[in-house]
Amino acid sequence: MHSTGISIWFFIGVLLTIYGALILGYGIYELSSGTMAVANYHASVWWGGLLLLVGVFYGARFRPGRNE
Amino acid sequence: MIVSSMNLLGARLSPEMLAFAAPSLAHLSPLDLAVISIYFAMVIWIGFYLKSKANTSEEFFMAGREMTAWIAGLSFVSANLGSLELMGWAGSAYQYGILAAHWYWVGAIPAMLFLGMVMMPFYYVCKTHSVPGYLKLRYGQGSSTVAAVSFAFMTVLMSGVNMFAMAEVMKIVLGWDLNFSIIVSSLAVAAYVALGGLRSAIFNEVLQFVLIWGGALLVPILGLVETGGWNGFKARLAHNIATGATAPGDYTHMWRSMGHFADNPMGIHWTGILFGLGFAISFGYWTTDFLVVQRVLAANSLRSARLAPVIGSFFKMAVPFIVILPGLLGLVVLTNADGSLMHLVGENVVAAHPGAGLHSYNEVLPLMMVRYLGPGLLGLGITALIAGFMSGMAGNVSAFTAIFTYDIYQPHIVKHAKDEHYVLVGRIVTIVGVVISIGAAYLVMNAAGIMDYVQALFSFFISPLLGVVLLGMFWKRATRQGGFWGLLMGTLTSIGLWAWVKADPSALRFVAISPDAKDMAENMYRALWSVSTSVGVNVIVSLCTKPRPLAELAGVVYGATPLPVEEPVPFYKNEWFWTAIAVVVFLALNIYFW
């Protein structure tokens, strides 16, 4: 995939980072405001955090120019 | 896409039934809308970025044959993982139980491994760009053109049918206008495929694959947490059945009720599952449908091309976790506003009781998403559904473009043009393919019932093609005439059997060998008769006609093709090692859920 310049994994990393940040941010807001729905077990916090971690890892690992 | 949709969704998501759906299930917050909008921005960015990487025909149609095994493998399995598939099979699991997982395991894994280990060397070594391209090398232009025209025609038609069905889903789940869904998603697909070609389609399929897992995986996890794990779920289900709250049946075993057609709610028999689904349908789809094979042909080496379906098989085996399990969990966790257990019903029941607040089986996945996913996460789940649809459409369109340009336009219309000419044709055909798909979507919208016919039509060509390709690849004696007549007679057999049952439903007892057989059994046995006819006719005609000289078959037939020797690699990078692991996991799953 080097000939394409930017790896698909970088695009995925960017997207997951943005999604993770948005969802984690909302989850923290929910927690602090006490509006958390019972059924979702604080999922926004830990799932958003997980997406953010995976996204940052892939974004950094496959950032353009890293292997050149 | 087709393995499931032709069998199930055609009957489940028919237009006239969907039109009676209740008001939208979910309401999106600004955060959800932001998540969806960011996805659209990302796919367009990828398309524009990859435009400069799609200048030659090899780059545009075959992604430069530069895909790694992982990218090709994820794309391979993702092209099949549409949103209708997710929703349809989740609904099927709610209705029939874990039997629905047959379409993911025995209906996919053996065929995927066979493609990688046995067939891929021949596809890859002859450097064909398509399955009709292989037929041309093996049997000549006649068989190739028949396969190319039927595939091209049906691919854009299927794309349109799926587009319409997806727009209906968006209408049901979100209340979105049909025209809005069709136009916006089509424009996005047309833009990124026309700009970046197959590479762009593949990139977006991998992106979609990640989004589907990111958006849908949370539902079964939270469902299992709520029910106390798999055993807790089974205990609650058993309690519901014992108290009459849930219809009686074996929802958690796959093979025990397969002894007779009447023993299971699907009305199928183990021979139909094993030979019809496990061989005729699934081998036909996974090894000869260009939509999926094209992804593997784009691999950067023979080893990657062989590994790609093996990698895909592991993810395919895992898909029931995000599709079948949510459907099963819906049996015990979905409740009405008053706390009573919710009972989903067939589309026809929903249609017969408008305004009663009933939900259909197909709505189980969106209902589960609404139950567990809050703002942002719901947007991610909806994005996964949209992405699934768009990548499926991109798969159809990119396959159509390659087939039309390489197997129809080049051999029959403009034979010797410059490379840039064919790339330009490819870009134009991409747009034309999307426009025809939109036309097909509106055709379906205005001619209720046509969806069933279109999906049946697609199934007519897949199984006979399998017979022709298999004999061509493994029997040197098969001749040009044998291939052509095998393909034709196999297709006519399939059409004839379908028309027979359509005209006289009682004929099902002959086609599927039992008066207790139901629709799905018919599909399986029809495919089996079709591939048998295709092989039989091919053998008889080949034996009566002059064989091709062995020298002409080099590169396309087993025994006449010196396969390249691959460099030794550590065992953990060897495709045979991972194939063995996949076989063990596959057997273990079937035994555990026996």
Interface residues (C-beta under 8 A of the other chain):
Chain A: M1 S3 T4 G5 I6 I8 F11 I12 V14 L15 L16 I18 Y19 L22 I23 Y26 G27 E30 M36 A37 A39 N40 Y41 A43 S44 W47 G48 L51
Chain B: L31 A34 V35 I38 Y39 M42 W45 I46 Y49 L50 K53 G64 E66 M67 T68 I71 R199 F203 V206 L207 V210 L211 G214 L218 L222 V225 E226 R371 Y372 L373 G374 P375 G376 L377 L380
